[in-house]
Amino acid sequence: MTEEINLIIDAAKESMDNTVAHLDKSLLNIRAGKASPQMLGAVFVDYYGSPTPLSQVANVNAADARTLTVTPWEKAMLQPIEKAIMIANLGLNPMNNGENIIINIPALTEERRKDLAKQAKTEADDAKIGIRNSRKDANNDIKKEEKNGTSEDICKDAEERIQKLTDGYIKKIDDILAVKEAEIMKV
């Protein structure tokens, strides 16, 4: 194999790795019934005029499977944090006790579980599209190399390797989705 072909395959693998990492990150935001500090990852607090991630102005902990506690580093931030959680539209109801904010995570209904499973499937489908786009880009680059004089056999072999990579990553996405769906549907 030529060096250019190996670079194309490595770039495709890196792109596919990034797609799977993005999927993992996206699925963390889909709640699966138990409290997790990542649930508040999308919350931005107005910190002296600039939107700041909640994790940079407070400590977020899961006290138990159904409760999150948010302890601000400055007492003056209690109201802005409470307001930011409400504005984030996560379906959570924060309670301010003067020291910290307590959030009780409601149990998921069957209908809500199905909606979340659908949302997870959509994320997985988007990731599969990303994997296929990486394959397409790599195959286009391989065809350019073939036009530039790389032998047809080497290019066919490279395309087969790209397809094997693609199949492996699609299976990995299916496995990640199966685990997430099981986690969501578990009562």
Buried (B, 14 or more C-beta within 10 A) or exposed (E): EBEBBEEBBEBBBEBBEEBBEBBEEBBBBBBBBBBBBBBBBEBBBBBEEEEBBBBEBBEBEBEEEBEBBBEBEEEEBBEBBBEBBEEBEBEBEBEEEEEBBBBBBEEBEEEBBEBBBEBBEEBBEBBBEBBBEBBEBBBEBBEEBBEEEBEEEBBEBBBEBBEEBBEEBBEBBEEBBEEBBEBBBEE
